[in-house]
Amino acid sequence: SHSGCSHSYGALYSRSTACGRQAIDEMARRARDTGLAYFAAVNHATDPVRPHHADRATQEKILLHLNEVLRLNARAKRGQAVVLAGVEASVLPEGGLDVDDAILSHLDVVIAARHGGPRLLPQRLVAQLLAAMDNPHVDIVGCASRSQAELPLAAWERLAAQAVATRTAVEVNVRVPMRGSLLRCLAVSGAYL
């Protein structure tokens, strides 16, 4: 569960809530009731509009979230959805992610996204996303829909090729116009979407 969080970063990492709305165990029950076997509890580590390296307290909250998920899964009843602990790490303007690799290595799902900071030329944005895909802890990369919509087909081809090479999924925002050439590029590459 990540959508609808209104970027209230850090709320996920209170011991019992995700996005400040529901307890994680309640979300697990709802996931089971809808037939899901797994779901990921993921939120931003830092403010995506003004990304910065997460301080020690924030990184400790991420580990508390992980421990809460592990405890929940250990006491889950048969048939209850398995909860995956995760984070959406921001790709920082100077490169790298806002959460340390030592923390990311313990999580089930890591999304690396470029949201805030100065607006980038498409080639610089793609370079940052390609670098994020090289991080062995990153499972999914993405960026703001406006930035995705501005990417030329050649940029998508590079992202798709790297996604296949690193087994990293690419988040394609629903607001991105699905031109036929883009769909063919993604389908032919076999990229994870």
Buried (B, 14 or more C-beta within 10 A) or exposed (E): BBEEBEBEBBBBBBEEBBBEBBBBBEBBBBBBEEEEEEBBBBBBBBBBEEBBBBEEEBBEBBBEBBEBBEEBBEEBEEEBBBBBBBBBBBBBBEEBBBBBBEBBEBBBBBBBBBBBBEEBEBEEBBBBBBBBBEBEBBBBBBBBBEBBEBBEEEBBBBBBBBBBEBEBBBBBEEEBEEEEEBEEBBEEBEBBE
